[in-house]
Amino acid sequence: MLIHEYLQLNAERFPDKVALKFGDGQLTYRDIDTQANRLAHALISAGLKRADRVSIFLDNSPEAVIALYAVLKAGGVFSTLSATLKSKKLEYILDNSDASFLISHRQKGDIVAAAAAGCRTLKKVIMCGAAPDRPDHASGRGDAVAWDAFIADRPGTPPAENNCIDIDLANIVYTSGSTGNPKGVMMTHLNMASAASSIIQYLENRASDVILDVLPLSFDYGLYQVIMAFMFGGTIILEKSFAYPYVVIDKLIKEKVTGFPIVPTILAILLQLKNLDKYNFQHLRYISNTGAALPVHHIKQLRELFPRVKIYSMYGLTECKRVSYLPPEEIDNRPASVGKGMPNEEVYIVNESGEKVGPGVVGELVVRGSNVMRGYWKSPADTDRVLKDGPYPGEKVLYTGDLFRMDEEGYLYFVARKDDLIKTRGERVSPKEVENVLHEIEGVAEAAVIGVPDEILGNAVKAFIVSANEKRLQEKDIIRFCQDNLEAFMVPKYVVFVDSFAKTSSGKIDKKLLK
């Protein structure tokens, strides 16, 4: 099945079931399917052709969800873009993707006007929240149209068959690139459906699940919460962010949420909240994490806060969506592990010569499966660097660029990004290993470790610390704890205290800025 066909199927199975809640509003499966059909008809009438790209530049909102399904119904390829983009990066993505349509909101009018003015491929700009008679006022373009006017009088029935098949592109995810410009990760309907089906299988999702999504739809982890829920017929509670933690906590309880996907930065905030143990999370069935591995100490604290909740520690990357998960019953036995490869996927570790290595040996993780991306948009050199010949003729496998080791039972342990590994005193230091120790220090809310040039050591270990509000740590406290718990060459030479970390749109600490 194609991604949008799951929505259509559940609109037939559960037409009156609430599919999406947002603020005080809600939409049923029939509502979303009907509105997506109307927008799809409008896009086709405005000139959208099969495989045309459409950029969706919106905050988490019902319109963003409706838009992505409408694009697929019309035979197009969608990109959900970070709502925090500035005009220069938006302009690059529009030009790079040869976008035919841009869907945004009048509140982003100045950014859209600056970015879209010279985009030669844009057929139309569609603005949510704009007055029907003044859409150009919000975008600066004469070909702009207000959302409501654009879909007015369009039929709510599905558009004619677009002839797409499951190996056609469905989504281009723009992620940070090594050159400074974002790279477009190409995902087909098959890639997305395969990844989502495997995740649904191990999370044991069911139609009764209610998922609270505070992650941006521009981040594949946030996006797939919607994709997956609309595959298994669940309900999504969509929030713009985790900016107001207690509001989110109240919603977890009020909406009887069963699934709560988080990233490490969200957990760091949760662990600083007061009286969290006083709340009754009786309906919460699971918490999942990906984006970056959770510090072991934070996992232990999470288990104490939610003793009856299944904790899924996972690892993935945009190029294949998800790689592995740790079965919840193993979280206490091996908290540092991110588990084994998920269903319908094969993973293994290779050395620098591309040869498979055995247990305990550190090497690069390789992923084989139908969830692996088609490649990077308009970037064959980058594609060839990570998609290499697999063990069988004619297939490609993904070289992740991440260093792992595997234990005797096949469980994976993240070591470092190849580019992040610190070589000091002739030894190799995993930033993750040092960060795990730093998180054990009482009063450390967040920690990040990088390597910096050093004339004597080659590279020196430098630690950045965000202290918990009530704690006043000093550099000597950090160094002493590390000396007691780490080998000498791993102890940070420098410790810097900061008020907060800059984060990427996916919630990861932006180490490029630290460097």
Phi, psi and omega in degrees: 000150173278158187303315183289341180290336175293321176298314180300319180299315182284336173293332176278321182285315184232061187303325185259005178283140178290121180263327188217130173241143182205122184058235177262003183256168178203155178227140176275172176299321179296318180302310184293317181296318180295315181292325176295322177298317181297316179293323179298315178301318181294319179297317180297316179296330180275359173113007179291130178249163178307133179076004173294147181265140179230125178266130179247105186250079185221156168292167171306121186194162175300323181298323179296318179293313179300318184297315184294323178286327177296317180300316180294319178298328180276357179091009183267185180236126184256152170229116174272118188258151179302132180291350181263003180302144171264170190299324184296315181287323176298317178299318179299314183294318178300315180290317183296321182273355186053049185299134177271329182220150174231127178246122184214196183232149183302332179293342178257019187303318181295318179294315179298316182300317181289325185277324190267349187305318184255011182283111188287337185270346184293126175272326184197148173249127183249122187246118173286148176075003180271149176293135183306328183265358180221049180293330182292335179297331182272340186240343182078009181240140179289340180267012179284152178218145177285142181310308185299319180291326184294321183263358182302136176067010176276146182291148179270006178272158181299143176292167179302154180310129182265000176069011178290149174236173193287348175268003174284152177295141175243327191211138168243116180262121179269124183231160185299139181247162183292338181273354184103331176272142179292150177256143180266113178274119184271122179239129178274170173304319180295316177305311185291315181293322179296311180298313182297319180298319180294319181292316178303321182297311184279337174280350181058041180294149181216167184299338180279354182290141174240118186252128176264117185247105177257002185270143183296143179290348174284343178265126188301331177297318177289317181300316185289343173298320178289311181305314182292314181300321180284348172277318183262002174082027180271192180239135178253129169260110187259122177245155180288328183189186176254027186296331181240085189304318184291330175296318178294318179300315179299322180291324176306320183279311183300318184271004179054049183295137179254337181227131184228099177281134181227172170235166184305324181293326176294318179297321179301322177290315180305317185290346177264353180288147181274143171059030180295333181288353179276345182278151179256105180258050189295335183269345184290119183265321181210154169237133179240151177225139168206189184098308173204152181293140178288141171301140183302319181297323178292325177298317179297319178293322179296320179296325179290323180288323185233068187296335184260000184264137176286130179252120178256107175269122190230164175224139177199174172209156189305326185293347176215009179071294182219146180245309190214164174212149177261119177308134185306329181290350179260357189297327180278330182284322183218067185297339181277352183271150172254019168087207180243167177304143183285170180305148178061042181202149176238135177230146176205169184244137181234158175272186184294344177267002180082012180267138179296141180246163183269185181304140175085349181267130179279133178199185182275135180280134179241139182241133179233123179169170181284356175275352182286135185305162173288328181149186177266133182300125177055030181218071183297327181294315177296323179297313181295335181290330185247335176260110185237166181303135180268187183288344181242150185303136173082000182252157177241143176239160185262120171271112193286337187079006179251137179268131182224165164229157181236138179274182184297335181265004175091010179276140185265145178228120180289134178255304181184162164291144180305321182285341184266344182302131183262122177259111185221138180054029181079002180250163176251129183245129174274117177305324181299320181295319178291319180298321177301319179291317180300323181290346177281346182284126179298129181101352176269117178273314179217153180213146176218142183234134177225170172256141177233147182303141180214129186297327183267314186274346189089298170221146177248150178277126180236128182249137174246134187233134166253121182275149171296153190307320188268359184256144176236086181278156175237160182304319183297328178295318181294311182299316182297316181296318180293322178296328181280342189234359181227156172296153189303320183288348180266348183291129180302137173278329181235142174229126181236130177264131179232157180287325181197167176254141168290138182244151171284172180296340179268004176090002178280151173294130183276093183288339177299322179290325178296322180289000000 
